[in-house]
């Protein structure tokens, strides 16, 4: 059995950012994601969907999102960037796992 300090639900941009900082802080953690592959909801976007801002404003910690020629990257660029970030930092993402409820337990009262 593996013990964790933190469970992050979702491996989108926020979840991957949280995972990066949790690792730097030395926490034992896991990221649970319900998608079978990296990229979050961007994996299901229309091919014509683009970020509403240039790549430089959508970067994850420690690694800028590579620029896109017209400044507004398409969904495929975002998916590849998120997948690469997950691989590069070896984030402990478990998938596909769907979280349905949270039940708090007090493990200190034994």
C-alpha positions as CSV (number, residue, x, y, z in Angstrom):
1,X,0.0,0.0,0.0
2,X,1.3,3.4,-0.9
3,X,0.6,6.3,1.4
4,X,0.0,9.8,0.0
5,X,-0.2,13.2,1.6
6,X,-2.3,14.8,-1.1
7,X,-4.7,13.6,-3.8
8,X,-5.2,15.9,-6.8
9,X,-8.4,15.4,-8.8
10,X,-7.9,16.2,-12.5
11,X,-4.8,16.3,-14.6
12,X,-5.6,19.4,-16.6
13,X,-3.6,22.6,-16.4
14,X,-4.4,23.2,-12.7
15,X,-3.8,19.6,-11.6
16,X,-0.4,19.4,-13.4
17,X,0.7,22.7,-11.9
18,X,-0.3,21.5,-8.4
19,X,1.6,18.2,-9.0
20,X,4.7,20.1,-10.0
21,X,4.7,22.2,-6.8
22,X,3.8,19.2,-4.6
23,X,6.8,17.3,-5.9
24,X,9.1,20.3,-5.3
25,X,7.8,20.6,-1.7
26,X,8.6,16.8,-1.2
27,X,5.0,15.7,-0.7
28,X,3.8,12.2,-1.5
29,X,0.9,12.7,-3.9
30,X,-1.1,11.3,-6.7
31,X,-3.1,12.9,-9.5
32,X,-6.3,11.1,-10.5
33,X,-7.8,11.8,-13.9
34,X,-10.9,10.4,-15.6
35,X,-9.5,10.7,-19.1
36,X,-7.7,7.7,-20.7
37,X,-4.9,9.9,-22.2
38,X,-3.2,13.3,-21.3
39,X,-4.7,16.6,-22.4
40,X,-7.8,17.0,-20.3
41,X,-10.8,18.4,-22.0
42,X,-8.6,19.7,-24.7
43,X,-8.5,16.2,-26.1
44,X,-12.2,16.5,-26.9
45,X,-12.2,19.9,-28.4
46,X,-13.1,20.8,-31.9
47,X,-10.0,20.9,-34.1
48,X,-10.7,24.6,-34.8
49,X,-10.7,25.6,-31.1
50,X,-7.8,27.8,-30.1
51,X,-6.5,29.3,-26.9
52,X,-7.9,32.8,-26.4
53,X,-4.4,34.1,-25.5
54,X,-0.9,33.7,-26.9
55,X,1.0,30.6,-25.7
56,X,3.2,32.6,-23.4
57,X,0.3,33.4,-21.2
58,X,-0.8,29.7,-20.8
59,X,2.4,28.2,-19.6
60,X,2.7,25.6,-16.8
61,X,5.4,26.0,-14.1
62,X,9.1,25.7,-15.1
63,X,8.4,25.3,-18.8
64,X,7.0,27.9,-21.2
65,X,4.4,26.7,-23.7
66,X,6.1,26.7,-27.1
67,X,5.1,29.7,-29.2
68,X,2.6,29.2,-32.0
69,X,3.2,31.2,-35.3
70,X,0.0,33.3,-35.1
71,X,0.1,33.4,-31.3
72,X,-3.1,31.5,-30.5
73,X,-2.3,27.8,-30.4
74,X,-4.9,25.1,-31.5
75,X,-6.2,22.4,-29.2
76,X,-3.7,19.9,-30.6
77,X,-0.8,22.1,-29.5
78,X,-2.2,22.4,-26.0
79,X,-2.7,18.6,-25.7
80,X,0.9,17.9,-26.7
81,X,2.2,20.5,-24.3
82,X,0.2,19.1,-21.4
83,X,1.3,15.5,-22.3
84,X,4.9,16.6,-22.5
85,X,4.8,18.4,-19.2
86,X,3.3,15.2,-17.5
87,X,6.1,13.1,-19.0
88,X,9.0,15.5,-18.4
89,X,8.3,15.9,-14.7
90,X,7.2,12.2,-14.3
91,X,4.0,13.3,-12.6
92,X,2.2,10.4,-10.9
93,X,-1.1,10.5,-12.9
94,X,-3.4,7.5,-12.6
95,X,-6.0,7.1,-15.3
96,X,-8.7,6.5,-16.1
97,X,-10.0,7.0,-12.6
98,X,-13.4,8.6,-11.9
99,X,-13.8,10.1,-8.5
100,X,-17.4,10.0,-7.3
101,X,-17.2,11.0,-3.7
102,X,-14.8,11.9,-0.9
103,X,-15.2,10.3,2.5
104,X,-13.0,11.8,5.2
105,X,-11.5,9.4,7.7
106,X,-9.5,10.1,10.8
107,X,-6.6,7.8,10.7
108,X,-5.1,9.2,13.9
109,X,-7.7,7.8,16.2
110,X,-6.8,4.2,16.5
